[in-house]
Amino acid sequence: MENLQSLSIRQAQPQDLRRIQILVNVSLPLHYPEYFMKKMIESPSNLCLIVTKKDEFIGTILAEVDKSNSVHKTLHIHILVVKNDYRRMGIGSFMLQSLFNHYKKEFQGKQFECSLQVQEDNDEAIEFYKQQGFSVEI
């Protein structure tokens, strides 16, 4: 079992794009185009966090804030990926909590909603999100 203390989490930088894209493409059945990933990393209304062990990228989470409603904020998670060898070690939960902590500060403690989409046949991800308190809508 991986010790979370041996891991680092930080905000992604534009120079991380290629390595994030490789991590996402080898971990998910969907392949996101480079322009989408670039926008997600560089847009000020988005947040991309990466988890590393030494110099190895082992997880990433990419989220976007819908700021169209000035009173009620909605956070949409586009991608949450943990390398296969590091799954079921609490890294996904660690990334989610880090993301939520960031936005609690940004939104000055105001409540916000969080949404995401998961493929219907991805039972592992659905179970993970349920354990994190998400509800499933079909």
N, CA, C and O atoms as a GROMACS GRO file, in nm:
protein
  552
    1MET      N    1   0.084  -0.118   0.000
    1MET     CA    2   0.000   0.000   0.000
    1MET      C    3   0.089   0.124   0.000
    1MET      O    4   0.184   0.134   0.078
    2GLU      N    5   0.057   0.218  -0.087
    2GLU     CA    6   0.134   0.342  -0.102
    2GLU      C    7   0.112   0.434   0.017
    2GLU      O    8  -0.001   0.450   0.063
    3ASN      N    9   0.217   0.492   0.066
    3ASN     CA   10   0.208   0.591   0.172
    3ASN      C   11   0.183   0.726   0.107
    3ASN      O   12   0.266   0.773   0.028
    4LEU      N   13   0.069   0.789   0.139
    4LEU     CA   14   0.036   0.917   0.076
    4LEU      C   15   0.138   1.025   0.109
    4LEU      O   16   0.150   1.123   0.035
    5GLN      N   17   0.213   1.009   0.217
    5GLN     CA   18   0.314   1.108   0.252
    5GLN      C   19   0.430   1.110   0.153
    5GLN      O   20   0.504   1.208   0.147
    6SER      N   21   0.447   1.002   0.077
    6SER     CA   22   0.555   0.999  -0.022
    6SER      C   23   0.512   1.064  -0.154
    6SER      O   24   0.590   1.070  -0.249
    7LEU      N   25   0.388   1.113  -0.159
    7LEU     CA   26   0.336   1.174  -0.280
    7LEU      C   27   0.329   1.325  -0.266
    7LEU      O   28   0.321   1.379  -0.156
    8SER      N   29   0.334   1.392  -0.381
    8SER     CA   30   0.319   1.538  -0.385
    8SER      C   31   0.200   1.571  -0.473
    8SER      O   32   0.171   1.500  -0.569
    9ILE      N   33   0.134   1.679  -0.442
    9ILE     CA   34   0.026   1.728  -0.528
    9ILE      C   35   0.053   1.875  -0.556
    9ILE      O   36   0.092   1.951  -0.467
   10ARG      N   37   0.032   1.912  -0.681
   10ARG     CA   38   0.055   2.051  -0.720
   10ARG      C   39  -0.033   2.087  -0.838
   10ARG      O   40  -0.089   2.000  -0.904
   11GLN      N   41  -0.043   2.216  -0.862
   11GLN     CA   42  -0.119   2.263  -0.976
   11GLN      C   43  -0.035   2.240  -1.102
   11GLN      O   44   0.086   2.264  -1.105
   12ALA      N   45  -0.101   2.192  -1.206
   12ALA     CA   46  -0.032   2.165  -1.332
   12ALA      C   47   0.014   2.295  -1.397
   12ALA      O   48  -0.048   2.400  -1.381
   13GLN      N   49   0.122   2.285  -1.470
   13GLN     CA   50   0.178   2.395  -1.546
   13GLN      C   51   0.170   2.360  -1.695
   13GLN      O   52   0.162   2.242  -1.729
   14PRO      N   53   0.173   2.459  -1.783
   14PRO     CA   54   0.166   2.430  -1.927
   14PRO      C   55   0.269   2.327  -1.974
   14PRO      O   56   0.241   2.248  -2.064
   15GLN      N   57   0.388   2.327  -1.915
   15GLN     CA   58   0.491   2.232  -1.957
   15GLN      C   59   0.458   2.088  -1.916
   15GLN      O   60   0.526   1.995  -1.959
   16ASP      N   61   0.356   2.068  -1.833
   16ASP     CA   62   0.313   1.934  -1.792
   16ASP      C   63   0.216   1.871  -1.891
   16ASP      O   64   0.182   1.753  -1.877
   17LEU      N   65   0.171   1.945  -1.989
   17LEU     CA   66   0.064   1.901  -2.080
   17LEU      C   67   0.089   1.763  -2.140
   17LEU      O   68   0.003   1.676  -2.131
   18ARG      N   69   0.205   1.742  -2.199
   18ARG     CA   70   0.234   1.615  -2.267
   18ARG      C   71   0.226   1.497  -2.169
   18ARG      O   72   0.167   1.393  -2.201
   19ARG      N   73   0.284   1.512  -2.053
   19ARG     CA   74   0.285   1.401  -1.956
   19ARG      C   75   0.145   1.375  -1.900
   19ARG      O   76   0.109   1.260  -1.873
   20ILE      N   77   0.066   1.480  -1.882
   20ILE     CA   78  -0.073   1.462  -1.836
   20ILE      C   79  -0.152   1.390  -1.944
   20ILE      O   80  -0.229   1.298  -1.914
   21GLN      N   81  -0.133   1.431  -2.067
   21GLN     CA   82  -0.207   1.368  -2.177
   21GLN      C   83  -0.172   1.219  -2.188
   21GLN      O   84  -0.260   1.136  -2.211
   22ILE      N   85  -0.048   1.184  -2.172
   22ILE     CA   86  -0.007   1.043  -2.175
   22ILE      C   87  -0.074   0.967  -2.060
   22ILE      O   88  -0.128   0.858  -2.081
   23LEU      N   89  -0.070   1.023  -1.940
   23LEU     CA   90  -0.133   0.959  -1.824
   23LEU      C   91  -0.282   0.935  -1.849
   23LEU      O   92  -0.333   0.826  -1.823
   24VAL      N   93  -0.350   1.035  -1.898
   24VAL     CA   94  -0.494   1.024  -1.924
   24VAL      C   95  -0.522   0.922  -2.034
   24VAL      O   96  -0.610   0.837  -2.019
   25ASN      N   97  -0.447   0.929  -2.142
   25ASN     CA   98  -0.473   0.839  -2.255
   25ASN      C   99  -0.442   0.693  -2.226
   25ASN      O  100  -0.507   0.605  -2.284
   26VAL      N  101  -0.347   0.664  -2.141
   26VAL     CA  102  -0.320   0.524  -2.107
   26VAL      C  103  -0.414   0.472  -1.998
   26VAL      O  104  -0.426   0.352  -1.979
   27SER      N  105  -0.481   0.563  -1.927
   27SER     CA  106  -0.564   0.523  -1.815
   27SER      C  107  -0.714   0.519  -1.847
   27SER      O  108  -0.790   0.451  -1.778
   28LEU      N  109  -0.755   0.590  -1.949
   28LEU     CA  110  -0.898   0.600  -1.982
   28LEU      C  111  -0.924   0.547  -2.123
   28LEU      O  112  -0.837   0.555  -2.210
   29PRO      N  113  -1.044   0.493  -2.146
   29PRO     CA  114  -1.078   0.447  -2.281
   29PRO      C  115  -1.102   0.563  -2.377
   29PRO      O  116  -1.092   0.547  -2.498
   30LEU      N  117  -1.134   0.682  -2.323
   30LEU     CA  118  -1.154   0.800  -2.406
   30LEU      C  119  -1.022   0.874  -2.420
   30LEU      O  120  -0.945   0.884  -2.325
   31HIS      N  121  -0.996   0.924  -2.538
   31HIS     CA  122  -0.874   1.001  -2.561
   31HIS      C  123  -0.914   1.146  -2.587
   31HIS      O  124  -0.986   1.176  -2.682
   32TYR      N  125  -0.865   1.232  -2.502
   32TYR     CA  126  -0.896   1.373  -2.514
   32TYR      C  127  -0.794   1.438  -2.607
   32TYR      O  128  -0.675   1.411  -2.598
   33PRO      N  129  -0.842   1.525  -2.698
   33PRO     CA  130  -0.748   1.592  -2.789
   33PRO      C  131  -0.659   1.692  -2.715
   33PRO      O  132  -0.696   1.743  -2.609
   34GLU      N  133  -0.544   1.717  -2.772
   34GLU     CA  134  -0.445   1.804  -2.708
   34GLU      C  135  -0.501   1.943  -2.683
   34GLU      O  136  -0.474   2.003  -2.579
   35TYR      N  137  -0.579   1.998  -2.779
   35TYR     CA  138  -0.631   2.133  -2.761
   35TYR      C  139  -0.723   2.141  -2.639
   35TYR      O  140  -0.725   2.243  -2.570
   36PHE      N  141  -0.800   2.035  -2.611
   36PHE     CA  142  -0.888   2.032  -2.495
   36PHE      C  143  -0.805   2.031  -2.366
   36PHE      O  144  -0.832   2.107  -2.272
   37MET      N  145  -0.704   1.945  -2.363
   37MET     CA  146  -0.619   1.936  -2.245
   37MET      C  147  -0.546   2.069  -2.221
   37MET      O  148  -0.533   2.113  -2.107
   38LYS      N  149  -0.499   2.130  -2.327
   38LYS     CA  150  -0.428   2.259  -2.316
   38LYS      C  151  -0.521   2.365  -2.258
   38LYS      O  152  -0.481   2.440  -2.168
   39LYS      N  153  -0.644   2.371  -2.307
   39LYS     CA  154  -0.742   2.467  -2.256
   39LYS      C  155  -0.770   2.440  -2.108
   39LYS      O  156  -0.780   2.533  -2.028
   40MET      N  157  -0.783   2.314  -2.073
   40MET     CA  158  -0.814   2.279  -1.934
   40MET      C  159  -0.703   2.321  -1.839
   40MET      O  160  -0.730   2.364  -1.727
   41ILE      N  161  -0.582   2.308  -1.884
   41ILE     CA  162  -0.468   2.342  -1.798
   41ILE      C  163  -0.446   2.493  -1.790
   41ILE      O  164  -0.410   2.545  -1.684
   42GLU      N  165  -0.467   2.563  -1.901
   42GLU     CA  166  -0.429   2.704  -1.908
   42GLU      C  167  -0.541   2.801  -1.871
   42GLU      O  168  -0.512   2.916  -1.837
   43SER      N  169  -0.666   2.759  -1.876
   43SER     CA  170  -0.776   2.851  -1.847
   43SER      C  171  -0.780   2.888  -1.699
   43SER      O  172  -0.770   2.800  -1.614
   44PRO      N  173  -0.795   3.018  -1.668
   44PRO     CA  174  -0.798   3.059  -1.527
   44PRO      C  175  -0.922   3.010  -1.452
   44PRO      O  176  -0.922   3.008  -1.328
   45SER      N  177  -1.028   2.972  -1.522
   45SER     CA  178  -1.148   2.923  -1.453
   45SER      C  179  -1.142   2.772  -1.427
   45SER      O  180  -1.235   2.714  -1.372
   46ASN      N  181  -1.032   2.710  -1.467
   46ASN     CA  182  -1.015   2.566  -1.448
   46ASN      C  183  -0.904   2.540  -1.346
   46ASN      O  184  -0.822   2.626  -1.315
   47LEU      N  185  -0.904   2.417  -1.297
   47LEU     CA  186  -0.796   2.375  -1.209
   47LEU      C  187  -0.756   2.234  -1.248
   47LEU      O  188  -0.839   2.145  -1.260
   48CYS      N  189  -0.627   2.216  -1.267
   48CYS     CA  190  -0.572   2.084  -1.295
   48CYS      C  191  -0.466   2.058  -1.189
   48CYS      O  192  -0.367   2.130  -1.179
   49LEU      N  193  -0.487   1.952  -1.111
   49LEU     CA  194  -0.390   1.911  -1.012
   49LEU      C  195  -0.325   1.782  -1.057
   49LEU      O  196  -0.389   1.698  -1.121
   50ILE      N  197  -0.199   1.766  -1.025
   50ILE     CA  198  -0.131   1.641  -1.055
   50ILE      C  199  -0.067   1.587  -0.927
   50ILE      O  200  -0.017   1.662  -0.844
   51VAL      N  201  -0.071   1.456  -0.916
   51VAL     CA  202  -0.007   1.387  -0.804
   51VAL      C  203   0.117   1.319  -0.861
   51VAL      O  204   0.111   1.250  -0.963
   52THR      N  205   0.228   1.339  -0.793
   52THR     CA  206   0.354   1.281  -0.838
   52THR      C  207   0.418   1.202  -0.725
   52THR      O  208   0.397   1.229  -0.607
   53LYS      N  209   0.497   1.104  -0.766
   53LYS     CA  210   0.585   1.031  -0.675
   53LYS      C  211   0.723   1.047  -0.736
   53LYS      O  212   0.753   0.993  -0.842
   54LYS      N  213   0.804   1.122  -0.668
   54LYS     CA  214   0.933   1.165  -0.724
   54LYS      C  215   0.902   1.238  -0.854
   54LYS      O  216   0.840   1.345  -0.851
   55ASP      N  217   0.944   1.185  -0.968
   55ASP     CA  218   0.919   1.254  -1.096
   55ASP      C  219   0.810   1.186  -1.178
   55ASP      O  220   0.786   1.225  -1.292
   56GLU      N  221   0.743   1.085  -1.122
   56GLU     CA  222   0.642   1.009  -1.195
   56GLU      C  223   0.503   1.070  -1.173
   56GLU      O  224   0.462   1.093  -1.059
   57PHE      N  225   0.431   1.095  -1.282
   57PHE     CA  226   0.293   1.142  -1.272
   57PHE      C  227   0.206   1.019  -1.248
   57PHE      O  228   0.204   0.927  -1.329
   58ILE      N  229   0.132   1.019  -1.135
   58ILE     CA  230   0.050   0.901  -1.106
   58ILE      C  231  -0.099   0.932  -1.098
   58ILE      O  232  -0.181   0.840  -1.091
   59GLY      N  233  -0.135   1.059  -1.099
   59GLY     CA  234  -0.276   1.093  -1.098
   59GLY      C  235  -0.299   1.238  -1.137
   59GLY      O  236  -0.211   1.322  -1.122
   60THR      N  237  -0.418   1.264  -1.188
   60THR     CA  238  -0.455   1.401  -1.222
   60THR      C  239  -0.605   1.419  -1.208
   60THR      O  240  -0.682   1.324  -1.225
   61ILE      N  241  -0.644   1.539  -1.177
   61ILE     CA  242  -0.785   1.577  -1.172
   61ILE      C  243  -0.797   1.712  -1.241
   61ILE      O  244  -0.721   1.804  -1.213
   62LEU      N  245  -0.894   1.723  -1.332
   62LEU     CA  246  -0.917   1.846  -1.406
   62LEU      C  247  -1.061   1.888  -1.384
   62LEU      O  248  -1.154   1.811  -1.408
   63ALA      N  249  -1.080   2.011  -1.338
   63ALA     CA  250  -1.213   2.061  -1.309
   63ALA      C  251  -1.231   2.202  -1.365
   63ALA      O  252  -1.136   2.277  -1.384
   64GLU      N  253  -1.356   2.233  -1.392
   64GLU     CA  254  -1.392   2.363  -1.449
   64GLU      C  255  -1.506   2.421  -1.368
   64GLU      O  256  -1.596   2.348  -1.326
   65VAL      N  257  -1.502   2.551  -1.346
   65VAL     CA  258  -1.608   2.619  -1.272
   65VAL      C  259  -1.701   2.688  -1.370
   65VAL      O  260  -1.657   2.762  -1.458
   66ASP      N  261  -1.829   2.662  -1.354
   66ASP     CA  262  -1.930   2.733  -1.431
   66ASP      C  263  -1.961   2.860  -1.352
   66ASP      O  264  -2.026   2.854  -1.248
   67LYS      N  265  -1.916   2.972  -1.402
   67LYS     CA  266  -1.935   3.099  -1.332
   67LYS      C  267  -2.050   3.180  -1.390
   67LYS      O  268  -2.061   3.300  -1.365
   68SER      N  269  -2.138   3.114  -1.467
   68SER     CA  270  -2.249   3.186  -1.529
   68SER      C  271  -2.350   3.235  -1.426
   68SER      O  272  -2.421   3.333  -1.450
   69ASN      N  273  -2.357   3.168  -1.312
   69ASN     CA  274  -2.447   3.209  -1.205
   69ASN      C  275  -2.360   3.267  -1.094
   69ASN      O  276  -2.281   3.196  -1.032
   70SER      N  277  -2.375   3.396  -1.070
   70SER     CA  278  -2.287   3.462  -0.972
   70SER      C  279  -2.319   3.422  -0.828
   70SER      O  280  -2.235   3.439  -0.740
   71VAL      N  281  -2.439   3.369  -0.803
   71VAL     CA  282  -2.477   3.331  -0.668
   71VAL      C  283  -2.444   3.185  -0.639
   71VAL      O  284  -2.391   3.152  -0.532
   72HIS      N  285  -2.474   3.098  -0.733
   72HIS     CA  286  -2.458   2.954  -0.712
   72HIS      C  287  -2.351   2.900  -0.806
   72HIS      O  288  -2.369   2.902  -0.928
   73LYS      N  289  -2.243   2.852  -0.752
   73LYS     CA  290  -2.131   2.801  -0.832
   73LYS      C  291  -2.147   2.651  -0.855
   73LYS      O  292  -2.192   2.577  -0.768
   74THR      N  293  -2.109   2.608  -0.973
   74THR     CA  294  -2.108   2.466  -1.006
   74THR      C  295  -1.969   2.429  -1.056
   74THR      O  296  -1.914   2.492  -1.146
   75LEU      N  297  -1.914   2.326  -0.996
   75LEU     CA  298  -1.784   2.272  -1.033
   75LEU      C  299  -1.809   2.145  -1.113
   75LEU      O  300  -1.885   2.058  -1.070
   76HIS      N  301  -1.747   2.134  -1.229
   76HIS     CA  302  -1.761   2.014  -1.309
   76HIS      C  303  -1.624   1.946  -1.322
   76HIS      O  304  -1.528   2.007  -1.371
   77ILE      N  305  -1.618   1.822  -1.279
   77ILE     CA  306  -1.494   1.744  -1.293
   77ILE      C  307  -1.497   1.676  -1.429
   77ILE      O  308  -1.584   1.595  -1.458
   78HIS      N  309  -1.400   1.711  -1.512
   78HIS     CA  310  -1.390   1.651  -1.645
   78HIS      C  311  -1.312   1.520  -1.640
   78HIS      O  312  -1.349   1.422  -1.705
   79ILE      N  313  -1.205   1.519  -1.562
   79ILE     CA  314  -1.116   1.403  -1.560
   79ILE      C  315  -1.066   1.380  -1.419
   79ILE      O  316  -1.026   1.474  -1.350
   80LEU      N  317  -1.069   1.256  -1.376
   80LEU     CA  318  -1.000   1.213  -1.254
   80LEU      C  319  -0.938   1.078  -1.290
   80LEU      O  320  -1.009   0.982  -1.318
   81VAL      N  321  -0.807   1.074  -1.288
   81VAL     CA  322  -0.734   0.954  -1.330
   81VAL      C  323  -0.626   0.920  -1.228
   81VAL      O  324  -0.555   1.008  -1.179
   82VAL      N  325  -0.616   0.792  -1.196
   82VAL     CA  326  -0.505   0.740  -1.117
   82VAL      C  327  -0.448   0.623  -1.195
   82VAL      O  328  -0.522   0.535  -1.240
   83LYS      N  329  -0.316   0.622  -1.211
   83LYS     CA  330  -0.250   0.511  -1.281
   83LYS      C  331  -0.294   0.377  -1.220
   83LYS      O  332  -0.312   0.366  -1.099
   84ASN      N  333  -0.311   0.278  -1.305
   84ASN     CA  334  -0.360   0.147  -1.260
   84ASN      C  335  -0.285   0.092  -1.140
   84ASN      O  336  -0.347   0.043  -1.046
   85ASP      N  337  -0.154   0.100  -1.140
   85ASP     CA  338  -0.073   0.043  -1.031
   85ASP      C  339  -0.094   0.114  -0.897
   85ASP      O  340  -0.053   0.061  -0.794
   86TYR      N  341  -0.157   0.231  -0.897
   86TYR     CA  342  -0.173   0.310  -0.776
   86TYR      C  343  -0.318   0.324  -0.732
   86TYR      O  344  -0.349   0.400  -0.641
   87ARG      N  345  -0.408   0.251  -0.796
   87ARG     CA  346  -0.550   0.260  -0.760
   87ARG      C  347  -0.576   0.188  -0.629
   87ARG      O  348  -0.502   0.100  -0.587
   88ARG      N  349  -0.686   0.229  -0.566
   88ARG     CA  350  -0.732   0.173  -0.438
   88ARG      C  351  -0.633   0.198  -0.323
   88ARG      O  352  -0.620   0.118  -0.231
   89MET      N  353  -0.565   0.311  -0.333
   89MET     CA  354  -0.469   0.350  -0.228
   89MET      C  355  -0.506   0.484  -0.166
   89MET      O  356  -0.429   0.538  -0.086
   90GLY      N  357  -0.621   0.538  -0.200
   90GLY     CA  358  -0.665   0.666  -0.144
   90GLY      C  359  -0.623   0.787  -0.224
   90GLY      O  360  -0.649   0.900  -0.182
   91ILE      N  361  -0.559   0.767  -0.338
   91ILE     CA  362  -0.508   0.880  -0.417
   91ILE      C  363  -0.622   0.958  -0.482
   91ILE      O  364  -0.619   1.081  -0.485
   92GLY      N  365  -0.722   0.888  -0.534
   92GLY     CA  366  -0.838   0.956  -0.593
   92GLY      C  367  -0.910   1.040  -0.489
   92GLY      O  368  -0.948   1.154  -0.516
   93SER      N  369  -0.930   0.985  -0.371
   93SER     CA  370  -0.994   1.059  -0.261
   93SER      C  371  -0.910   1.180  -0.222
   93SER      O  372  -0.963   1.288  -0.196
   94PHE      N  373  -0.778   1.161  -0.218
   94PHE     CA  374  -0.685   1.270  -0.185
   94PHE      C  375  -0.697   1.383  -0.288
   94PHE      O  376  -0.697   1.500  -0.250
   95MET      N  377  -0.705   1.349  -0.416
   95MET     CA  378  -0.718   1.452  -0.518
   95MET      C  379  -0.851   1.525  -0.508
   95MET      O  380  -0.856   1.647  -0.518
   96LEU      N  381  -0.959   1.450  -0.487
   96LEU     CA  382  -1.091   1.513  -0.471
   96LEU      C  383  -1.091   1.609  -0.352
   96LEU      O  384  -1.139   1.722  -0.364
   97GLN      N  385  -1.039   1.565  -0.240
   97GLN     CA  386  -1.036   1.649  -0.121
   97GLN      C  387  -0.952   1.774  -0.144
   97GLN      O  388  -0.989   1.883  -0.101
   98SER      N  389  -0.840   1.759  -0.212
   98SER     CA  390  -0.755   1.875  -0.244
   98SER      C  391  -0.829   1.973  -0.335
   98SER      O  392  -0.821   2.094  -0.316
   99LEU      N  393  -0.901   1.920  -0.432
   99LEU     CA  394  -0.980   2.003  -0.523
   99LEU      C  395  -1.087   2.079  -0.445
   99LEU      O  396  -1.102   2.200  -0.461
  100PHE      N  397  -1.162   2.007  -0.360
  100PHE     CA  398  -1.267   2.071  -0.283
  100PHE      C  399  -1.211   2.176  -0.187
  100PHE      O  400  -1.270   2.282  -0.171
  101ASN      N  401  -1.099   2.148  -0.126
  101ASN     CA  402  -1.037   2.246  -0.035
  101ASN      C  403  -0.999   2.373  -0.110
  101ASN      O  404  -1.017   2.483  -0.059
  102HIS      N  405  -0.946   2.356  -0.231
  102HIS     CA  406  -0.909   2.472  -0.313
  102HIS      C  407  -1.032   2.560  -0.339
  102HIS      O  408  -1.027   2.681  -0.322
  103TYR      N  409  -1.142   2.496  -0.380
  103TYR     CA  410  -1.261   2.574  -0.415
  103TYR      C  411  -1.335   2.626  -0.293
  103TYR      O  412  -1.402   2.730  -0.302
  104LYS      N  413  -1.326   2.561  -0.180
  104LYS     CA  414  -1.386   2.617  -0.058
  104LYS      C  415  -1.319   2.751  -0.026
  104LYS      O  416  -1.386   2.846   0.013
  105LYS      N  417  -1.187   2.756  -0.044
  105LYS     CA  418  -1.116   2.882  -0.022
  105LYS      C  419  -1.155   2.985  -0.128
  105LYS      O  420  -1.184   3.100  -0.096
  106GLU      N  421  -1.155   2.943  -0.255
  106GLU     CA  422  -1.185   3.036  -0.364
  106GLU      C  423  -1.327   3.092  -0.351
  106GLU      O  424  -1.349   3.210  -0.378
  107PHE      N  425  -1.421   3.009  -0.311
  107PHE     CA  426  -1.561   3.051  -0.298
  107PHE      C  427  -1.591   3.107  -0.159
  107PHE      O  428  -1.707   3.132  -0.125
  108GLN      N  429  -1.488   3.125  -0.079
  108GLN     CA  430  -1.498   3.185   0.054
  108GLN      C  431  -1.601   3.114   0.141
  108GLN      O  432  -1.680   3.178   0.211
  109GLY      N  433  -1.598   2.982   0.136
  109GLY     CA  434  -1.685   2.902   0.221
  109GLY      C  435  -1.828   2.886   0.173
  109GLY      O  436  -1.905   2.813   0.235
  110LYS      N  437  -1.865   2.952   0.062
  110LYS     CA  438  -2.001   2.937   0.008
  110LYS      C  439  -2.016   2.798  -0.051
  110LYS      O  440  -1.921   2.739  -0.102
  111GLN      N  441  -2.137   2.746  -0.043
  111GLN     CA  442  -2.162   2.613  -0.097
  111GLN      C  443  -2.154   2.614  -0.249
  111GLN      O  444  -2.181   2.714  -0.314
  112PHE      N  445  -2.118   2.500  -0.302
  112PHE     CA  446  -2.115   2.482  -0.447
  112PHE      C  447  -2.153   2.339  -0.478
  112PHE      O  448  -2.137   2.249  -0.396
  113GLU      N  449  -2.202   2.320  -0.598
  113GLU     CA  450  -2.234   2.186  -0.645
  113GLU      C  451  -2.117   2.132  -0.725
  113GLU      O  452  -2.037   2.209  -0.779
  114CYS      N  453  -2.109   2.002  -0.733
  114CYS     CA  454  -2.005   1.938  -0.812
  114CYS      C  455  -2.071   1.830  -0.898
  114CYS      O  456  -2.148   1.748  -0.848
  115SER      N  457  -2.041   1.833  -1.026
  115SER     CA  458  -2.096   1.732  -1.116
  115SER      C  459  -1.984   1.667  -1.195
  115SER      O  460  -1.873   1.720  -1.205
  116LEU      N  461  -2.015   1.552  -1.249
  116LEU     CA  462  -1.922   1.481  -1.337
  116LEU      C  463  -2.000   1.379  -1.416
  116LEU      O  464  -2.116   1.350  -1.387
  117GLN      N  465  -1.936   1.324  -1.516
  117GLN     CA  466  -1.997   1.219  -1.596
  117GLN      C  467  -1.904   1.098  -1.596
  117GLN      O  468  -1.782   1.111  -1.600
  118VAL      N  469  -1.966   0.981  -1.591
  118VAL     CA  470  -1.892   0.855  -1.592
  118VAL      C  471  -1.961   0.763  -1.691
  118VAL      O  472  -2.084   0.761  -1.700
  119GLN      N  473  -1.883   0.687  -1.765
  119GLN     CA  474  -1.943   0.590  -1.856
  119GLN      C  475  -2.024   0.489  -1.775
  119GLN      O  476  -1.981   0.444  -1.669
  120GLU      N  477  -2.142   0.455  -1.826
  120GLU     CA  478  -2.234   0.366  -1.754
  120GLU      C  479  -2.172   0.231  -1.718
  120GLU      O  480  -2.209   0.172  -1.617
  121ASP      N  481  -2.080   0.184  -1.798
  121ASP     CA  482  -2.021   0.052  -1.773
  121ASP      C  483  -1.893   0.058  -1.688
  121ASP      O  484  -1.826  -0.044  -1.670
  122ASN      N  485  -1.860   0.175  -1.637
  122ASN     CA  486  -1.740   0.191  -1.554
  122ASN      C  487  -1.778   0.172  -1.407
  122ASN      O  488  -1.785   0.268  -1.331
  123ASP      N  489  -1.803   0.046  -1.370
  123ASP     CA  490  -1.850   0.015  -1.235
  123ASP      C  491  -1.751   0.059  -1.127
  123ASP      O  492  -1.793   0.105  -1.020
  124GLU      N  493  -1.622   0.046  -1.153
  124GLU     CA  494  -1.521   0.085  -1.055
  124GLU      C  495  -1.531   0.235  -1.023
  124GLU      O  496  -1.527   0.274  -0.906
  125ALA      N  497  -1.544   0.318  -1.127
  125ALA     CA  498  -1.553   0.463  -1.106
  125ALA      C  499  -1.686   0.499  -1.038
  125ALA      O  500  -1.688   0.584  -0.949
  126ILE      N  501  -1.793   0.436  -1.080
  126ILE     CA  502  -1.924   0.465  -1.020
  126ILE      C  503  -1.921   0.434  -0.870
  126ILE      O  504  -1.970   0.513  -0.789
  127GLU      N  505  -1.866   0.321  -0.834
  127GLU     CA  506  -1.856   0.284  -0.693
  127GLU      C  507  -1.767   0.382  -0.617
  127GLU      O  508  -1.799   0.420  -0.505
  128PHE      N  509  -1.657   0.423  -0.677
  128PHE     CA  510  -1.568   0.520  -0.613
  128PHE      C  511  -1.643   0.650  -0.583
  128PHE      O  512  -1.637   0.701  -0.471
  129TYR      N  513  -1.715   0.703  -0.682
  129TYR     CA  514  -1.785   0.829  -0.662
  129TYR      C  515  -1.898   0.816  -0.560
  129TYR      O  516  -1.924   0.909  -0.484
  130LYS      N  517  -1.965   0.703  -0.558
  130LYS     CA  518  -2.067   0.681  -0.456
  130LYS      C  519  -2.004   0.684  -0.317
  130LYS      O  520  -2.060   0.743  -0.225
  131GLN      N  521  -1.888   0.621  -0.302
  131GLN     CA  522  -1.818   0.622  -0.173
  131GLN      C  523  -1.776   0.764  -0.132
  131GLN      O  524  -1.761   0.792  -0.014
  132GLN      N  525  -1.760   0.851  -0.231
  132GLN     CA  526  -1.721   0.989  -0.204
  132GLN      C  527  -1.842   1.079  -0.178
  132GLN      O  528  -1.827   1.198  -0.154
  133GLY      N  529  -1.963   1.020  -0.183
  133GLY     CA  530  -2.084   1.096  -0.153
  133GLY      C  531  -2.161   1.147  -0.273
  133GLY      O  532  -2.260   1.218  -0.257
  134PHE      N  533  -2.119   1.111  -0.393
  134PHE     CA  534  -2.191   1.151  -0.514
  134PHE      C  535  -2.313   1.062  -0.532
  134PHE      O  536  -2.314   0.946  -0.489
  135SER      N  537  -2.415   1.117  -0.595
  135SER     CA  538  -2.532   1.037  -0.629
  135SER      C  539  -2.530   1.012  -0.780
  135SER      O  540  -2.470   1.087  -0.856
  136VAL      N  541  -2.597   0.906  -0.821
  136VAL     CA  542  -2.598   0.866  -0.961
  136VAL      C  543  -2.730   0.904  -1.024
  136VAL      O  544  -2.837   0.871  -0.972
  137GLU      N  545  -2.723   0.974  -1.136
  137GLU     CA  546  -2.842   1.006  -1.215
  137GLU      C  547  -2.823   0.948  -1.353
  137GLU      O  548  -2.717   0.959  -1.413
  138ILE      N  549  -2.928   0.885  -1.402
  138ILE     CA  550  -2.922   0.825  -1.536
  138ILE      C  551  -3.014   0.898  -1.629
  138ILE      O  552  -3.024   0.863  -1.746
   0.00000   0.00000   0.00000
